[in-house]
Amino acid sequence: MLTYQLNTRLPASAVAAVFDASGIRRPTHDLPRIERMFANADLVLSAWDGERLVGVCRALTDFSYCCYLSDLAVDRAYQRHGIGRELVERVRAAIGEEVALVLLSAPEAMDYYPRLGFDRIDNGFIIRRCR
């Protein structure tokens, strides 16, 4: 049976394992960086199959106007079971209707997000990180 948790401290090694098992590209070789990524997030949602972490969602928000969904990852063995959708819905419930939810998508996930209710936007800019 799947369970979901809000703002539970997650071991960086478990998060890295979900990232690797999901296909998302993150610096999983750098566990201190993964730890900082999640320690400084405003919202962390996690999906569990018993004691096994199978999905994670990380967001940065002011809880008033905007929220950036920075990570959404589900272990490939658990994909297509609604876990990603449920994690996003729980973020939306936590931030409320006044807050816009935005994200940057990996090219291979561009078809996924419209199925969750996201609209494509073309008015964004980025200064890319060095690594």
Stockholm file with secondary structure:
# STOCKHOLM 1.0

chainA/1-131         MLTYQLNTRLPASAVAAVFDASGIRRPTHDLPRIERMFANADLVLSAWDGERLVGVCRALTDFSYCCYLSDLAVDRAYQRHGIGRELVERVRAAIGEEVALVLLSAPEAMDYYPRLGFDRIDNGFIIRRCR
#=GR chainA/1-131 SS CEEEEESCCCCHHHHHHHHHHHTCCCCTTCHHHHHHHHHTCSEEEEEEETTEEEEEEEEEECSSSEEEEEEEEECGGGTTSSHHHHHHHHHHHHHCTTSEEEECCCGGGTTTGGGGTCCCCCCCCCCCCCC
#=GC SS_cons         CEEEEESCCCCHHHHHHHHHHHTCCCCTTCHHHHHHHHHTCSEEEEEEETTEEEEEEEEEECSSSEEEEEEEEECGGGTTSSHHHHHHHHHHHHHCTTSEEEECCCGGGTTTGGGGTCCCCCCCCCCCCCC
//
